[in-house]
Amino acid sequence: QVHLVESGGGLVQAGGSLRLSCAASGGTFSGNAVGWFRQAPGKERDFVSAISADGVATYYADSLKGRFTISRDNAKNTVSLQMNSLKPEDTARYYCAVFTGTLIRSPMAYEYWGQGTQVTVSS
């Protein structure tokens, strides 16, 4: 069973950048789309971005287009999320997961969630 581990989170000032990484072990996700979600305290888990198995198709939450970029390296079994021009409202725990369902923007369509990595953006 594939196990996902997120890394790269941290504390950054508004306007700064972070690069999150999602690494797979115990298996591979090269044949699946992979998505990123985020969840702030007391809020639902929201779709951030996703990438197709071959890396050709990418999907973003409308509010994040132009600031976030998703990419993948199937040889290294990793998916990355480059986050630029960060805002305090981007503060959340960020999770990656493997797409196994139908609706790519729905968390219900994903399995094998990682433990997440915390991103905190100070104003």
Salt bridges, closest charged atoms under 4 A:
ASP62 OD1 - LYS65 NZ 3.76
ASP90 OD1 - ARG38 NH1 2.86
ASP90 OD2 - ARG67 NH1 2.77
